[in-house]
């Protein structure tokens, strides 16, 4: 018999005396382990705990990071536990506001509007009436700029984020919900997690006409059409499930001690979770969508007569002549870098792909720009589309002489480079 020695893998979360050591936050099971550790500490009469986060950046995902952050707030409120958080990854966890989630006031949403990813937001019934819509708009606007999205993805995201966040306020009997989004550029995947410490899906459905026998039954019923507690149409989680499945994405719903997971079109069920306290079953909804995979919204939501994916930012762009007017300065994060130019190119392509309408690019407030910005935005756009298609789709207005000169030079150089590459490729074939 051969024995292979090696370093034993540390558990995700472990309790040692008054210290809860978190080694990873990259899976829903980390949340269960965290609850087990805190409950055990409370049982041992320890109400002052150190949370020592040893997580590397690559092992921090919303499906665990968000619920654990929110649970820290819940244990303080429900059980009076005091936490002292110590982190070796002070940059990312501080960026997330792990220790103290961002209150979703109008001012705070505006502050983080241009980059709401990797942030933990707390929103509530007592907050401004439009906070869910404002956060959704911030997420959608950012997604539109970070990458090209296949048809139906943005509309699908609008449905999913809206419905899941709104469920907290309508059904949980909890005042506060939490949300976090994380974008994985290499995989072109957007991960979003929403959490509340409310009554849970089983209790919510039991108060209506549907009477699930178990928590797992409640979860599987909740993703069916028209199933709810009577306070809504009962289609929120149904639509979420349909859209994620259509996209080939991932979905995990945990409520109380039970979970369901959608992976590769297959639904798995688990019932090995733990509770924070009686009456606080809680609900975690985590989903991941692939921006490179088309979503047929009409097919996914066909029994609901589809969904138009209303986007107030785009709606405000419509002109009387059925063109869209895009204010370059208002939508940019700057005019000096390639990254800023790439974001605008992605954004306008996502908008015209979704709306199937031509667009006016208004440079009125752009006083100056770098050649790299205009090359990434306009010159690459023209080369990718071709001059004829570009001129049919876009009009450029109010560009001052300096910006026009930089733009013309960038287009000339980009077109020249494109032709040179074409000639070289032709020689290689011959």
N, C-alpha and C positions, 0 to 999 in steps of 0.2 A: 504494500500500500504506500502511495506517495502522498506526502503532506506538503502543501504549498503554503509557505508562510507569507504574510503580508499585513500591512497596516489595516486594522479594522475600521470600517467606515463609521464615522460618528453619526449618531441619530440626528434627525432634522432639528428636533427641539428636545432639550433635556433639562430637568430640574436638579440642581445641586445646592443643597442647603437653601439659602435665600436668593439664589441666582438661577434665572432661566436663561439658558444658553441657546441661541438660535443659530444653527450652522447653515441652514438653507431656508429660503422662502420661495420654492419653485414648484409646489404641488399642493392641491387641496388637503392632502394628508397632513401637511405641516400645520394647518389650522387646527385639526383635531388634536395633534400632539401638543400644541400650545394650550388649548383649553384644558387638556388632561393635566398638564403641569401646573397651571394656575389653580385649578380646582383642588389638586393635591396639596398645594401650598396653603390654600385657605383651610383645608381640612386639618392641616398641621398648625393652624392658628398664626400663620405668617401673613401679614397684611402689608408688609413693606418689602418689595421685591426689586432686585436688579434685573433688567433685561439686557443681556450681553449679546449684541448682534455681531456674529463673526462671518456673516454672509459675504461672499464675493459678489460683485455686480452681476455677473453672469448667472447667478443663482437666485435672483430676485425678480419675481413675476407678480402681476396683479392678483392672480388667483389665491395667493397666500399673503403677500405684502399688505394688500388693502384690508382683508378681514382681520388680520392680526393688529394692524394699526387701529382699526375701529373697535376691536375687542378690548384694547387697552383703555379706551374711553369708556366702554360699557362696564368693565370690571370696577373702574373707579367710581362710577355712578351707582351701580347696583350693589356692590359688595364693599365699597370704601377702600379698595386696595390702592396703595401708593406705588407707583413705578418710577424707577430711575433707569433711564435708557442710556446704555453705553455702546457705542458703535465703532468698529474699525473701518467702516465704510461711511465716514461722516459726510462725504460729498453727495453720494446718490440718495441716501436716506434723508438728508437735509433737504435736498432738491425735491424729494417726494412730499415733504412735510409729514414724515412718518410719525413723529412724536406728537404733532399738533396739526391735524388736517385743516385745510383752508376753508374758512366759512364762505359760502357762495353768495356773498353780497354782490350787488351790481358793480361796485368798485373793484372788488377782487377778481371777478370774472373778466372785467375789462383789462385789469393788470396782466392777467395770464392768457388773454384771448388769443394772442398770436402763437403761443406754444403751450397748450393745455396738457400735453402728454407728460407722463412721468410725474404727475401731481395727484395727491389725494384730496378730493373735494368733499366737504360735508354740506348737504343741502337739507332743508327742513320745511315743514308746513308753515312755520312762523316766518320763513324768509320771504324775499321779494317774489311776487306771484309768477314772474317769468323766468325764475332761475333755472328750471329744467330746460326750457327752450333755449336760453342763452348758452348753457353749457353744451347742449347738443349742437347748436350752431357753431360754437367754437371748435368742437371736435371735427365736424364735417368740413369746415373751412380749412382746418389744418391738414386733414387727410387729403383734401383736394390739391394741396400744394406740395406735399412730401413725395407723391408718386402718382403715376398714371393709374387710373382705376378702370377696370373692365366695366362694361355696360351693366347697370343695375346695382353696382356695389354701393354707391353713395346713397341711393334711395333705400337700399336694404339697411344700411347703417342708421339712417334717420329713423326708420321704423323701430329697429331693435333697441337703440339707446333710449329713445323716447318712451317706449312701452315699459322697458324694465325699470327705468328711473321712476316713472309715474306710478308703477305698481307699489313702490315703497310708500308713497304718500297716501295712496287710496286704500290699500288692503292690509298693511302691516300692523296698524294701530301703534306705530312707533313714530315719534316726531321727526327723527333724523335718519337720513340715508347717506351712504358714502359711495363714491365712484372714482375709478382710476382707469386710465387708458395708457397703453404702451405700444409703440410701433417698432416692428422688427424689419428693418429695411432689407436685409439679405433675403429673408423669406417672403417679404411683401405681405406680412401678416399684421393685422391690428388686433390686439387683445384688450378686452374691456371687462372689468369686474364691477358689480354693484352689490352692496351689502346693507342689510338692516338687522337689528336685534329685536324684531317684533315678534308677533305671535306665531309666525310660520305658516306655510301653505296648508298644512293639515287642518289647523284650527280655522284658518280663513275659509276654506272650502266647506268645512263642517257647519259653518254658520249659515250657509246657503242651502239650495235644494239638493246639492250633491253631498253625499255622505260617505267619504272614503273610509275603508276599514283600517288602513294603515297609512303611515307616512309615505311609503313607497307608492301605494295606490294613489295618494294625493298628488304626488309628483307626476306620475304617468297620466293622471286625469288632467292635470293643469296644462299639459302640452297638447290637449285635444281641443278642437274647435268648440267655442261656446260654453266652455266650462269655467265658472267663476263663482264668486260669493254673492253675486247679485248687485254689486256696486258698479259694475261695468259690463261690457259685452262679453268678457271672458275670452278674448282673442289675442291678448298680449303675448303670453308665453307660447301659444299656438303659432302665431306668426313668427316669433323668434325662432322656434324650432324648425319651421318650414324653410325660412330664409337661410339659416345656418346649414341645414341639410342640403339645400339646393346648391350652396356654395362649396360643399365638401369641407366645411369648417369644423370646429370643435365647440361643444357646449357641455358645461357642467352646471347642474342645479343642485344645491344642497340646502335642505331645510330640516331643522331638528336633528335627528340622528341619522337621517337617510340622504342618499344622493342618487342622481342618475347622470350618466355620462354618455354623450353622443360622440363616437369616433368612427370614421370611415363608414357612416351610414348605419352603424350598429349601436343599439342602446343597451348599456349595462347598468345594473342596479346595485347599490350598496346600502347597508344599514348598520354601520359600525361607528357612527359619530357620537358626539357628546354635547350636552347643553351648558350654557352659561348659567342659567337659573330657570326655575319653573316660570312659565309664562313668557319666556324669552327664547323660543325655539330658534329664531333667527332664520334668515334666508341669504344665500350667496348665489348669484347668477354670474357665471363667467363664460364669455364666448369669444371665439377667435374667427375672424373672417380673412380669407385670402383675397387681396385686392386684385390679383391677376386672374381670378376666375369669375366668369360672368354669372350674374344672378338674374334669372328670369322672374322678375317680381310678379308679373301677371300670372305666371304659372304657380309660383310659390304661394301666392295669396288669391288664387282663382276663386275659391269659395267665398272670399270676402270682397269680390269685385275689384281686386287689384289695389294698388296704392300709388299715388302720384309723386310721393317723395317731395312734398312742398319744402322749398328752401327760400327763406325770406331774403337772403342776400341776393340770390339770383333773380328773384321776383322783382326786386327793386331796380334791376338792370334793364328791364324791358322798356323799349321805346315805342312810340306810336307807329313807327314804320316796321315793327316786328324784328328790329335788330336789338341786340344786347349791347349796352354801353358799359364798358369796363374801365373804371378809374384806376390807372396803373399805380399812381402814388398811394391811393387809399388802401390798395390791396397788397402792396409790397412790404417786405421787412427791411428794405434798404435798396439802394441802386448802385452799390459799389462792389458787389461780389458775384461770383458765378453761382453760388448757392441761392442767392436772392433771385437771380435770373431764372434758374432752373425751377424754383418754386412757382414763379409766375407762368412759365411755359406749361408746367403740369396743370396748373389751375385753369388756364384758359382752354386747354385741350379737354380737361374733364368737364368743363361747363358746356362747351359746344357739343361734346359727345352726348351729354345728358339731354340738352335742350334741342339739339338739332336745328340750331339757328345761327346766322352770321353775327359777327361781333365787331363793334367799334372799340379800338384801343385808344383811350384818351390820355395823352401825356401832358395835359395842361399844367399840372402841379409839379412835374418833374423838371427841375431847373438844370440838373447836371447828372451824369451817370458815367460809369466806367465802361471801357470797351468790353471787358469780360462779362459784365452784367448784360449789356445789349446783345452781345454775341450769343450768350446762353439763352436769352429770352427770344429775341426776334430773329436773328440770323439762323440759329438752329431750327427754329419753327418753320422758316421759309424753306430751308433745305429739306427737312423731313416731309413737308407737305408738297413741295414743288411750287414754283412761282405762280403758276396759273391757279392752282387750288387755294393757295394762300390769299391771292388777290380777290378770289370769289368769297372767301370766308371772313377776311379781316379788312377793316379800314383803319388807318392810323391818322389821328387828328391831333392838332394843338402841340406838335413837337417843335420845340424851339430850334434855332439854327445850330447851336452847339450839339445838342442831342441828335439832331438829324444828320449832322456830319459824322458823328461817331457811329450811328446806325448804318448809314450808307457804306462807310468803310468796312465795318464788321461783316455786312452782308456780302460785299465784294470779296473779301478775304475768305469767308466761309464757303462761298460758291466756287471760288478758285480752288480751294483745297479739295472740295468735293469732286470737281472735275479731274483734278490730278489723280486722286485715288481711283476714280473710274477708269482713267487711261492706264494706270499701273495694273489694275486688276484685269483689264482687257489684254494687256501684254502677257500677263502670266498665263491666261487661258490659251493664247496663241502658241 
